[in-house]
Amino acid sequence: MSRVFVINAYGNPIESAARFGKIVELTEGTINPFAVDRLAWTLAPGLADFDNEEDYLMLTGPGSGYMVVASMLFSRFNRIKCLRYESSIRDYLNVEVTKPVFDVPNISSQSPPGRIFVLNYSGHSIMSAFEFSPLPAEDKAVFLTRGNIDQFKPEELAQQIALGSYNQSGLLEYQRGDMLLISGPGLLHIICASVFVAMGKDMSLLLFNPKQRNYIPRDIVLSNIIRTEKLAVESAA
């Protein structure tokens, strides 16, 4: 029987997704979205037998949770099935995300380190994040996507995020010292993580703290995530 894995319900209605399979809540109640290593340790045992052919990942929970879980899953699989909530029909829809393959997984950046790659920009204020960049104001931000996006074309979104658009750089130019500002729909987070895993690069995230109205930096080191996943699964066995 197929299963629907839920990182955290986050107060959202998840019952209707049961038509896709048995709902498995990996966490319940309040979780700390800024403790990324702890998230990996907590989530890994429940995902140990995730079957990418049969199971689904529901897109509800903190953005950091998406990045952690997708990093673990795309280190094992080339494709995962996601369930995203479509408000127009008040129900969940299946969208498959495939880890991209690049002929050249890295492009030498012509810019100095310190740029902030904004996953999705829809006019919300991100000015407080700019304090983390030492670059001149005009060089601080790189916008990977803007506004409403077509979430039923994940392959095109992956190419746009990786290669760039709007005359802006893509993540293939991401280098140590750059940052990724997490924003936008959950599906973008999953796609973005697939790109990072395909490139074999670690992530320096800027996570929004709604209580303090500012951004908090956190790193996702792929080797640490995989090591933590292995240890957590062994500990739970």
JOBEL-V914724 format. One record per residue. N is the residue number from 1. PHI is phi in whole degrees, 0 to 359 (NA if undefined). NEAR is the number of other ideal C-beta (glycine too) atoms within 8 Angstrom. D_CENTER is the distance of its C-alpha to the mean C-alpha in whole Angstrom. Layout:
# JOBEL-V914724
n=N phi=PHI near=NEAR d_center=D_CENTER
n=N phi=PHI near=NEAR d_center=D_CENTER
This chain:
# JOBEL-V914724
n=1 phi=NA near=5 d_center=27
n=2 phi=293 near=9 d_center=23
n=3 phi=231 near=12 d_center=21
n=4 phi=245 near=17 d_center=18
n=5 phi=270 near=13 d_center=15
n=6 phi=245 near=13 d_center=14
n=7 phi=299 near=14 d_center=12
n=8 phi=196 near=13 d_center=14
n=9 phi=298 near=10 d_center=17
n=10 phi=55 near=7 d_center=16
n=11 phi=79 near=3 d_center=20
n=12 phi=269 near=7 d_center=19
n=13 phi=287 near=4 d_center=21
n=14 phi=241 near=12 d_center=20
n=15 phi=297 near=6 d_center=23
n=16 phi=294 near=9 d_center=24
n=17 phi=286 near=12 d_center=21
n=18 phi=296 near=9 d_center=23
n=19 phi=292 near=4 d_center=25
n=20 phi=272 near=10 d_center=22
n=21 phi=158 near=11 d_center=23
n=22 phi=292 near=8 d_center=24
n=23 phi=279 near=12 d_center=21
n=24 phi=240 near=9 d_center=20
n=25 phi=272 near=9 d_center=18
n=26 phi=286 near=11 d_center=17
n=27 phi=220 near=10 d_center=18
n=28 phi=226 near=5 d_center=20
n=29 phi=75 near=4 d_center=21
n=30 phi=279 near=3 d_center=19
n=31 phi=232 near=11 d_center=17
n=32 phi=267 near=7 d_center=16
n=33 phi=287 near=10 d_center=12
n=34 phi=264 near=9 d_center=14
n=35 phi=265 near=7 d_center=15
n=36 phi=293 near=13 d_center=12
n=37 phi=293 near=9 d_center=15
n=38 phi=295 near=8 d_center=16
n=39 phi=300 near=14 d_center=13
n=40 phi=300 near=15 d_center=13
n=41 phi=296 near=10 d_center=17
n=42 phi=288 near=10 d_center=17
n=43 phi=276 near=15 d_center=15
n=44 phi=301 near=13 d_center=16
n=45 phi=300 near=9 d_center=19
n=46 phi=291 near=8 d_center=18
n=47 phi=261 near=12 d_center=16
n=48 phi=301 near=8 d_center=19
n=49 phi=251 near=4 d_center=21
n=50 phi=302 near=9 d_center=18
n=51 phi=249 near=7 d_center=19
n=52 phi=290 near=11 d_center=17
n=53 phi=276 near=4 d_center=20
n=54 phi=249 near=8 d_center=21
n=55 phi=265 near=13 d_center=18
n=56 phi=232 near=14 d_center=16
n=57 phi=250 near=15 d_center=12
n=58 phi=280 near=14 d_center=13
n=59 phi=268 near=13 d_center=10
n=60 phi=211 near=12 d_center=12
n=61 phi=130 near=13 d_center=11
n=62 phi=285 near=10 d_center=9
n=63 phi=303 near=11 d_center=6
n=64 phi=296 near=14 d_center=7
n=65 phi=296 near=14 d_center=7
n=66 phi=302 near=15 d_center=4
n=67 phi=295 near=16 d_center=3
n=68 phi=293 near=14 d_center=7
n=69 phi=296 near=12 d_center=8
n=70 phi=296 near=15 d_center=6
n=71 phi=297 near=14 d_center=8
n=72 phi=292 near=15 d_center=11
n=73 phi=291 near=13 d_center=11
n=74 phi=284 near=14 d_center=11
n=75 phi=284 near=9 d_center=13
n=76 phi=252 near=7 d_center=16
n=77 phi=234 near=8 d_center=15
n=78 phi=266 near=5 d_center=15
n=79 phi=209 near=9 d_center=14
n=80 phi=224 near=12 d_center=13
n=81 phi=261 near=11 d_center=14
n=82 phi=245 near=15 d_center=12
n=83 phi=248 near=15 d_center=14
n=84 phi=247 near=12 d_center=14
n=85 phi=279 near=9 d_center=16
n=86 phi=257 near=9 d_center=19
n=87 phi=296 near=5 d_center=21
n=88 phi=293 near=4 d_center=24
n=89 phi=243 near=6 d_center=24
n=90 phi=54 near=6 d_center=23
n=91 phi=204 near=7 d_center=22
n=92 phi=266 near=11 d_center=19
n=93 phi=235 near=8 d_center=18
n=94 phi=274 near=9 d_center=17
n=95 phi=228 near=12 d_center=15
n=96 phi=266 near=9 d_center=14
n=97 phi=246 near=13 d_center=12
n=98 phi=251 near=10 d_center=13
n=99 phi=295 near=11 d_center=12
n=100 phi=288 near=11 d_center=14
n=101 phi=239 near=5 d_center=18
n=102 phi=245 near=9 d_center=19
n=103 phi=296 near=3 d_center=23
n=104 phi=235 near=6 d_center=22
n=105 phi=288 near=7 d_center=19
n=106 phi=219 near=7 d_center=19
n=107 phi=239 near=6 d_center=21
n=108 phi=298 near=5 d_center=23
n=109 phi=284 near=10 d_center=23
n=110 phi=268 near=4 d_center=26
n=111 phi=251 near=9 d_center=24
n=112 phi=290 near=5 d_center=25
n=113 phi=299 near=9 d_center=22
n=114 phi=121 near=11 d_center=20
n=115 phi=285 near=14 d_center=19
n=116 phi=252 near=17 d_center=16
n=117 phi=274 near=13 d_center=13
n=118 phi=265 near=12 d_center=12
n=119 phi=298 near=14 d_center=10
n=120 phi=211 near=13 d_center=12
n=121 phi=242 near=11 d_center=15
n=122 phi=233 near=9 d_center=18
n=123 phi=93 near=4 d_center=20
n=124 phi=288 near=6 d_center=19
n=125 phi=286 near=4 d_center=20
n=126 phi=235 near=13 d_center=18
n=127 phi=301 near=5 d_center=22
n=128 phi=294 near=9 d_center=21
n=129 phi=286 near=12 d_center=18
n=130 phi=294 near=11 d_center=21
n=131 phi=295 near=5 d_center=23
n=132 phi=278 near=9 d_center=20
n=133 phi=256 near=11 d_center=21
n=134 phi=275 near=3 d_center=25
n=135 phi=281 near=10 d_center=25
n=136 phi=303 near=5 d_center=28
n=137 phi=307 near=6 d_center=26
n=138 phi=287 near=4 d_center=26
n=139 phi=250 near=7 d_center=24
n=140 phi=290 near=11 d_center=21
n=141 phi=253 near=8 d_center=19
n=142 phi=234 near=10 d_center=17
n=143 phi=263 near=9 d_center=16
n=144 phi=280 near=15 d_center=13
n=145 phi=219 near=14 d_center=14
n=146 phi=225 near=7 d_center=16
n=147 phi=59 near=8 d_center=17
n=148 phi=290 near=3 d_center=17
n=149 phi=237 near=10 d_center=16
n=150 phi=274 near=6 d_center=17
n=151 phi=281 near=10 d_center=14
n=152 phi=262 near=5 d_center=17
n=153 phi=233 near=7 d_center=16
n=154 phi=296 near=13 d_center=13
n=155 phi=295 near=8 d_center=15
n=156 phi=295 near=8 d_center=16
n=157 phi=296 near=15 d_center=13
n=158 phi=298 near=14 d_center=12
n=159 phi=294 near=9 d_center=15
n=160 phi=295 near=12 d_center=15
n=161 phi=294 near=15 d_center=12
n=162 phi=282 near=14 d_center=14
n=163 phi=265 near=8 d_center=17
n=164 phi=97 near=13 d_center=17
n=165 phi=200 near=9 d_center=19
n=166 phi=54 near=6 d_center=22
n=167 phi=61 near=4 d_center=23
n=168 phi=243 near=9 d_center=20
n=169 phi=289 near=10 d_center=19
n=170 phi=247 near=12 d_center=16
n=171 phi=292 near=14 d_center=13
n=172 phi=298 near=14 d_center=16
n=173 phi=264 near=12 d_center=18
n=174 phi=297 near=10 d_center=16
n=175 phi=224 near=7 d_center=18
n=176 phi=304 near=5 d_center=18
n=177 phi=104 near=7 d_center=19
n=178 phi=279 near=13 d_center=16
n=179 phi=224 near=14 d_center=14
n=180 phi=241 near=14 d_center=10
n=181 phi=271 near=13 d_center=11
n=182 phi=280 near=12 d_center=8
n=183 phi=198 near=12 d_center=9
n=184 phi=91 near=9 d_center=10
n=185 phi=299 near=10 d_center=10
n=186 phi=302 near=12 d_center=7
n=187 phi=300 near=14 d_center=8
n=188 phi=298 near=14 d_center=7
n=189 phi=297 near=15 d_center=3
n=190 phi=297 near=15 d_center=4
n=191 phi=298 near=13 d_center=7
n=192 phi=299 near=14 d_center=6
n=193 phi=297 near=14 d_center=5
n=194 phi=297 near=15 d_center=8
n=195 phi=293 near=13 d_center=10
n=196 phi=297 near=13 d_center=9
n=197 phi=295 near=13 d_center=11
n=198 phi=298 near=13 d_center=13
n=199 phi=278 near=13 d_center=14
n=200 phi=72 near=6 d_center=15
n=201 phi=249 near=9 d_center=14
n=202 phi=281 near=9 d_center=12
n=203 phi=239 near=10 d_center=10
n=204 phi=251 near=11 d_center=12
n=205 phi=265 near=15 d_center=10
n=206 phi=245 near=14 d_center=12
n=207 phi=254 near=13 d_center=11
n=208 phi=283 near=9 d_center=14
n=209 phi=255 near=10 d_center=17
n=210 phi=294 near=5 d_center=18
n=211 phi=288 near=4 d_center=21
n=212 phi=262 near=5 d_center=22
n=213 phi=58 near=6 d_center=21
n=214 phi=214 near=7 d_center=19
n=215 phi=252 near=12 d_center=16
n=216 phi=240 near=9 d_center=16
n=217 phi=280 near=10 d_center=15
n=218 phi=215 near=10 d_center=13
n=219 phi=256 near=9 d_center=13
n=220 phi=244 near=13 d_center=11
n=221 phi=265 near=7 d_center=13
n=222 phi=304 near=13 d_center=13
n=223 phi=296 near=6 d_center=17
n=224 phi=291 near=10 d_center=16
n=225 phi=298 near=15 d_center=14
n=226 phi=294 near=10 d_center=16
n=227 phi=294 near=8 d_center=19
n=228 phi=298 near=12 d_center=18
n=229 phi=302 near=11 d_center=17
n=230 phi=298 near=8 d_center=20
n=231 phi=293 near=9 d_center=22
n=232 phi=294 near=13 d_center=21
n=233 phi=295 near=11 d_center=22
n=234 phi=296 near=7 d_center=25
n=235 phi=293 near=7 d_center=26
n=236 phi=278 near=7 d_center=25
n=237 phi=291 near=4 d_center=27
